[in-house]
Amino acid sequence: MNAERELGIVNAVAAALNSSPDVRQALEATLSLVAEMLGLRTGWVWLMDQETHHFYAAAERELPPYLQERVRMAGRRRCWCIDDFRDGELTPTNIDVIECSRLEPAFHSKSAALAAGLRYHASIPLYFQDKPLGIMNLTGPEWRKLTPDELQLLSTIAYQVGIAIERARLAEDATRLARAEERTRLAREIHDTLAQGLTAIALNIEGAMHRMDKHPDQARERLTRALAMARENLEDARRSVLDLRGGTGLDGKPLAEALNGLARAFTSDTGVPATVKAGNVGSLPLRTEMELYRIAQEALTNVRKHAHAHSVEISLRRRGAALTLSVRDDGRGFVRATRTSTTDGGQGLIGMRERARLLGGQLRISSAPERGTAVIARIPIDSANSEKTDA
């Protein structure tokens, strides 16, 4: 491969990585470019969740039928490449199918044809500086190993991919830091507001005590005022503590970012790709985010247990006078009557409906046999803004 062609490939990949802020879209575009320019066919990218260290399928291209069985691509399945990557020993290399724990079983069963003739795949580690990020895998026609020059080119591309992934992570961290700073500011404001309220209550009680004997009506008026202020401050405190409370599952993250983490964990555990499409919904109260996050979590639990799905899409958008969260799968679906009992699935749906109701909204379930299921929570914007909207 001449230097001019290599440079063209590198520049095309750089443009693809910079064209989209969404990591999955950028990775899929990169896989397509590399596969086409190197005459390859199939590719997939594993990324390692930096918090749990579990691997999840972040992007894929034309997987053979055998690997389209999602259990084959579950992130916690033992894998020679992942084991070596964890040990810091994986280098750009060709992996014989006999060494691949995901493809090797196909060649000892009647499923060999489903492997589509794959014989080797190249595994390329992804790093940002010394920070491990994941693995890019590419493969071509049946007997073709990638050449040393091609492996070196993929190493250069992997370096670019690592920078793009880290850039996206830093953007998420910046959003999280801004959110933490805003929460700190709110905490200071809450403290100052409560201090002022308690001072006013104390002054009213003190004034009432001085008037107790000679002016009981005035004393009663001041005590009534103090009682009203105490109740108002107590309600403000309860609402503020709820908005700033930790341990909700969000871990200080904005809802969209938390949903992405939830989707990654689901994909890692099940092998079923879960994507998140989140529009700009503005700033929401923590209680609203918490309940919507729990609805998405319960919906994914139901998908895991019952759906036998091949893909899941989580959508969060603000349209008109409503905030909408939906979780859709392409699984086997169900007849509505089968989910109205007090079974685990039924209780899960009841819980999701109660959470939507707490926010002044409603939850709708749409499903039919072999046509998948959609769980849709719709929350009025006014309800979402009834608390401190910058929490």
N, C-alpha and C positions, 0 to 999 in steps of 0.2 A: 504494500500500500504506500503510495507516494505521499510526501509531506503536504502537498497542496490539498489532496483529498482529505487527509486527516484533519487539517485545519478547517476545512469546510464543515466536516462533521462536528467538530468541537464548537464552532461558531453557531451552527444550527441548534445544537443542544443548549448552548448558553441562551439563545433567543427563546427557546421553548421554556426553559426554567424561569426566565424573567417575564414571560408573557402572562403568567397567572399567579396570583397570591395564594391560590389553593394548592396545597402540596400534592394531593392525589391527582389533580388535573395536570400539574406540571410533570409528575412522574410518568403518567400514562403517555403524555406527548413525547417525553424522552424515550420511553421504551419503543414507541412506534418509529421514531426517527432512527434510533440505533438499529432496530431490527431491519428496517428497509435499506439503510445504507450499507449494512454489513451482510445483507442477504440472509438474515436469520428469520425466525418465525415466531417463536414463543418467548415470553419473558414475564417475570414477576419480581416484585420488590417486597422484601420484608423490612419493616422498621421496628425498632425496639422502643417500647414505651419507657420514657426516662424515669417514670415514677415506679412502675411495677416490674420493669425489666422483662415483661412478656413481649413476645413477638406477635405482630399482626400483619396481615397481607394489606399493604398500602396501595398497590397498583398491580395490574396484570394485563397480559396481552395474549390472546389466542391460546389459552390453556388447552391441552389435549383432553379428550373426554374423561380420562381416568382422573386427572387432577381437578376436573370440574366437580367431582364429588367432594363436597365441602369438607367432609371429615378428613380428606387427604391433606388439606391446606390449613387445618387448625394449628394455631400458633404454638400450642404447648406440646405438639407431637414431637417425639425425638427426631433429631435431624443432625447428620454428621456436620453439615456446614454450620449450623447454629452452634453446635457444641464447640467446634474449633473457633468460631467467632467469639464466643464467650471467653474462651481461653486465650484470646489474642493471637491465635496461630493461623487464622485463615488468610491466605494470600490469593490473588487472582489466579484461578486454576480451572482446568477442565475436570469435571466430576463424571466418572463412568456411572452408568445407570445402576450397576450392581452395588455401587457405593452409596446410592441415593435411597434413603429410607422411605421416601415418598413414592418413587417410581419402581423400585426394585420388586415389590410384591406383584406388580403387574406382569412381570416376566416369569413368574412361577405359577401362573393361574391362567384361566380362560380369558382374562382381561387384557392380555398382551396387546391385542389390536387397539384397545382403547388408549394405549400410550402413544399412538400415532407415529410409531417408528422412532421415537426419540432414543438416542443412544448416549449422548453426552449433554451436559449443560455446564456452562461456565458460571462460577460463583465469584462475585466481586464484592469485597467488603466496602462498606460506606463509613467514612469517618469525617468528623470535623476536627482538624488538628489531631489530638490524641483521644478525642471523645468518640466512642463507638456509637453508631447510629443504626446500622442495619446491613442488609445484604441485597445486592442486585443479581438476579439470575437470568441468563439468556441462553437460548439453544437454537440450533439450526437443523438442517436436514440430518437424516439418520446417522451417517457415519462420520460426520464432519466435526473434528475438534477445532476450536478456535486457535489461531496461530499465536505465537508469542507477541507479534506486533499488534494483533487485535486485542489481546489481553492487556497490553500496555496502553492502548488507546482507551479501552474501557476503564482502566485505572484513572486516566486523566478525566474522563467523563464522570467517574464516581467522585472525584475530588470536587467537581462543579456541583454535583447533586448534593454532596455533603454541605457545601456552603449554602445552597438554596434551602435545605431543610433547617439548618441552624438559623438562617435569617428569618424563616417563618416562626421558629420557636422564640427567637428574641422579640419578634413583634407581639407574640402572645404574652411573653413575660412583661413587656412594656404596658400592655393593656391591664394585666393583673396588678402591676405596681401602681398604675394610676388609680385603679379601683381601690387598692389598699389605702392609698393616700387620701382618697375621698372618704373612705370609711373612717379614717383617723380624724379627719376634719369634722365629720358628722358627730363623732364621739365627743369631741371638744365642745361642739355646739350644744349637744344634749346635756353635757355636764353644766355648761353655763346657764342653759334654760332652766334646768332643775334647781340650780343654786338660787337663781332669781325667784323662782316660784316658791321655794321653801322660805326664802327671806320674807316675801310678801305674806305668806301664811303666818309666819312667826310674828310679824308686825301687827296683823289683824288680831291674833290671839292676845298679844300683849295689850293692845288697845281695849279689847273686850274685858280683860281682867281689871283694868283701871276704871271701867264704867259699870262693873258688875253691881255695885251697891247703889249708886246714885242714879244711874241711867241704864237700867236693865234692858230696855228696848234697843238702845244703841249697842249694848254689849251683845245681845242676841243677833243683831244685824251683822256685826263684825264676825261673830262665830259662824254664822251661816255662810258669809262670804269666804271665810277661811276653809270651811268644809268643802265648798264648791271648788275652790282652787286646789285643795288637796286631791279631790277626786280627779280633776282635770290633769294634774301633774302625774298622778298615778297611772292614768290611762296613757299619757304620753310616754311615760317610762316603759310600760309594758310593750307598747308598740315599737319603741326604739330598740329595746332589748331584742325583740323578735326580729327586727330588721338587721341588726348587727350580730346576731347570734351565730356562732360557728357550729361545726359538726353537722351540717345539713346535707353533706354529700357533695356540696359545691366546692368546698375547700378554698373559699375566697375567689373562685374563678367566676367570670361572667357566664351566664347560662349557655350561650352558644359554645364556649370553650369546654364547659363541663359536659355538654351533650356529645361533643367530639370525643372526649375521653371515654365516655360511656360506650360509644359506638366502637372505638378501638378495642376496648376490653371484650365486648361482645364478639367481635370478629376474631380476636385472639383465642377465645375459648371455644368457639363453634366452627370457625372457618367460613362462616357466612358473611359476606361483605356487607357492612352497614355504613351508609353514607349519611352525611348531615348537610342539609341546605338551610342556612340561617341568613335571613335578610337582616337589615338594620332595624331592630325593634326598639331602639332607644334604651334609656335607663329604666330598669324595673325595680320594684321593691324586692328585698331578699325573700320575703314570704312568697311572693308570686313566683319567683325563680325556683324556690325550693319545691313548691307543690308541682310545678310543671316538670321539674327534673324527676320527681318521684313518679309522676305519671309515665314519663318516658321509660324509666327504669322498670316499672311494673309491666309495661307493654312489651319490653324486650324479654322479660322473664317469661311471659306467656308465649312469645315467639319461640324461645328456646325450648320450652316444654311441649308445645302442642303443634307448631306450624309446619315443621319440616320444610322450611323456606330455603330458597336459593339466594335471596337478597332482601335487604331491608333498607328503607329510606326514612330518615327522620327529618321533618321539615318544621321550621319555626319562622313565622312571618307576621307582620303587622299590616293589616289591610282594613281601610275604613275605620269602623268603630270597634274592631275586634283584634285580639291577639290570638293566633291559632298555632297550636302544636299538633302535628300529626305523626303517627308511626305506622308505616305501611309495609306489609310483607307480601311476597308472592307465593305463600305456602298453600296448604290444602284447605284452609278456611274452615267454616263450621256453619251449621244451622243454628240460628240464634237461640232456639229453645234449649240447646244442649249446654249453654253457658249461663243459665239462669238459676241453677241449683246452688247449693252451698258447697260445691267442690272447690278445689284450689283455684281453678280458673274463674269460677263464678265469684268467689270472694275477691279475687284480684280486680275484676271489672267493677265490683261494688266499691272497692277502695278508690279506684281511679275516678269514679263518678263523684264520690264524696269530696275528693280533693278539688275537682273542678267546681263543685258546688260551693266550697269554702271561699273560692275566689269570685263568686257571683256568676260563674259561667256554667257550661254544660258539656257533657261528654257524649259523643256519638260513636257507635260501633257499626261498621259496615263490613259484612262478610258473607261469603257464599262458598259452598263446597268447591274445591279446586280453583278458586278464584282469589285466594288471599284474604287478608284482613286489614282494615284500616281503623285505627283508633284516633279520633279527632277531638281534641279539647279546644273549645272556643271561649275565650275570656274577654268580657267587655273592657275596653280601654279605660273607661271611667273607673271600673273596679280595680284595674291594675294600678291606676294612679291615685286611688283613695288613700294609699299610704305615702310615705316619703318616696317620691319617684327617683330620687338620686341616691337611694340607699344601695 
